[in-house]
Amino acid sequence: MTAMSHAEDKHSIDQEPYLHKEGFSADAAEQLAEERLAAEKQQADPILERAKHSVFDEPISFPHRDAVEISQDWHCRKCHYNLRGLMTGHPCPECGSVERYEPPREGEVSYAKLMANRYREVSSTKAWLVAVCVTLMGLPLAMLFSFLMTEYLTLLFFGMTGPALAEISKVMLCATLIELKSPYVKRPAQIYFMCIGTALLFALVQNWICLNYIYSVSPRSMIAWRWTGCVALHMLCSGIAAAGLVRVWRRGQQEERMPSLSPAYVYMIVAFVVHAALNASVMSMGLFGCGF
């Protein structure tokens, strides 16, 4: 049997459409895809289509853009001063920095229009399902930080960094969701649910591991403290952090621009301090013989 020539092989490069005068003829699957794309293009909003395929949040440093009055709430990214009533490009009266972004002007393709479309696409049911998934996925992440990242730290170093690692890990996924996928957050209750829910699961699993494997022989007072005080501590600190994330989410909704996590930093620091203070008090009681 002789070898098949390139001209006879239907999969050969010689069979490429552009090499033949008759041109390209689409097969059934390609024809169906072309019809679907044409139908979607007819139904699509041209402004939203432009928003999906363009840079929607350009800085205002271009010379051809005239300054206009900021007629809505619009906060400085550095100090969070409300710039409403000032002209775009005007230095912030509070810190002197120049805000590089401005609210979208009438008729412009913007992040706000794109997000409005995505908010309509996400149902409340889907948003709550995502919140449940984030809560459950936050547990292994928090456990990883708690038991692996602090295993080789000294007692003093653990007392300072342990609370920070724990609080960051418990709210990390929620913060990421707000920053990158904000349409999946419909109301503040979801943020509190994700943060406090992860904290509750973390506290329960941590207590079970500690009391069964690390402190297998423990007095009743210590068992009672871990199932009450420690659980309440984790939920309280994550609730404080959640309040900061709610502030981030509300500001993004109000200004219709990509959320910035910086307003939540103060709340996170407060959560760290509360957690570390309780750790320090428990360790101090142990040093003076007043512990469990």
Secondary structure, 3 states (H helix, E strand, C coil): CCCCCCCCCCCCHHHCHHHCCCCCCCCHHHHHHHHHHHHHHHHCCHHHHHHHCCCCCCCCCCCCCCCCECCCCCECCCCCCECCCCECCCECCCCCCECCCCCCCCCCCCHHHHHHHHHHHCCHHHHHHHHHHHHHHHHHHHHHHHHCCCCCCCHHHHHHHHHHHHHHHHHHHHHHHHHHCHHHCCCHHHHHHHHHHHHHHHHHHHHHHHHHHHCCCCCHHHHHHHHHHHHHHHHHHHHHHHHHHHHHHHHHHHHCCCCCCHHHHHHHHHHHHHHHHHHHHHHHHHHCCCCC
